[in-house]
Amino acid sequence: MVCAVALPFAVASAGPVGDEGRSLVRSLPPADDRAGKARPAADGASRTAAEAPSADAVRCGPELASSDGVEAQTCVLAQGGETWGRTYYRNPTGAALDSVLSLMGPRGRTVQIHCQVDAEDEPAMCETPRERTRGELAAYTAVAEFAERTGRQALLLRSGSNSPPRTGS
């Protein structure tokens, strides 16, 4: 399934997640051990964290946080000839958010899914449906965008699997 979604492309204020002991992905146990939950997507393609498959190959961007507190890390995963995108997130804003996770692959192929992001500060995840792998993992990019659901619907955070790690202070 391929969906076209337009979120406002406002400038997101994002930077690395601080060292306050709240590291997003490291705080999530391996997928096989999680009893947590993911927010289901509109078409039901998202799985609970306990059902989330592990992967043979994973490429993730850095952990990011918006000035509003939304935290996310987005990855491309591959296993058994299939590739998919996954984003891990926390939403401590106190408001439900709109989110779209996109997996872009070779030859312009894109899969997008809407992720339900409730107003709670628990780690969660969303993933795209799996697609047959076409080429190398490096040919794929996943991007998650988190936006306000009401008001001006400003983009709060954009997280990508290919974002370079930040260096310096």
WOPE-V925881 format. One line per field, one symbol per residue. phi: phi as a letter, one per 30 degrees, with the letter a starting at -180 (. if undefined). psi: psi as a letter, one per 20 degrees, with the letter a starting at -180 (. if undefined). burial: b if it has 16 or more other ideal C-beta (glycine too) atoms within 10 Angstrom, else e. A space follows every 50 residues. Layout:
BEGIN
phi=???
psi=???
burial=???
END
This chain:
BEGIN
phi=.bbcbccdcddccbadddcdiceddddcdeedcdcdbcdddeciddcddd cdddbdbbbcdddbbdddjdbabcbcbbahibbacbbcabbddibdbcbb ccccbehidbbbbdcdcddaccdbabbdddbddbjdeddcbcbcbcbedb idhddcabbbdcddddbic
psi=ppqppoqqlrppoqrqprkjjkpfhhiprqhhipjaqqpqrhjjiqrqhh ipqrqhppoqaqpqpriiipqqpqqpqqpkjqqrqppprqnjijqqqqqp ppopaqkjpppqqpponrmqkqprrqqrqqqppnaqhiiqpqppppqqhr cilqphpppqijpqqqra.
burial=eeeeeeeeeeebebeebeeeebebeeebeebeebebbbbebeeebbbebe ebeebeeebbbbbbbbebebbbbbbbbbeeeebbbbbbbbbebeebbbbb bbbbbeeeeebbbbbbbeeeeebbbbbbbbbebeeebeebbbbbbbbbee eeeebbbbbbbebeeeeee
END
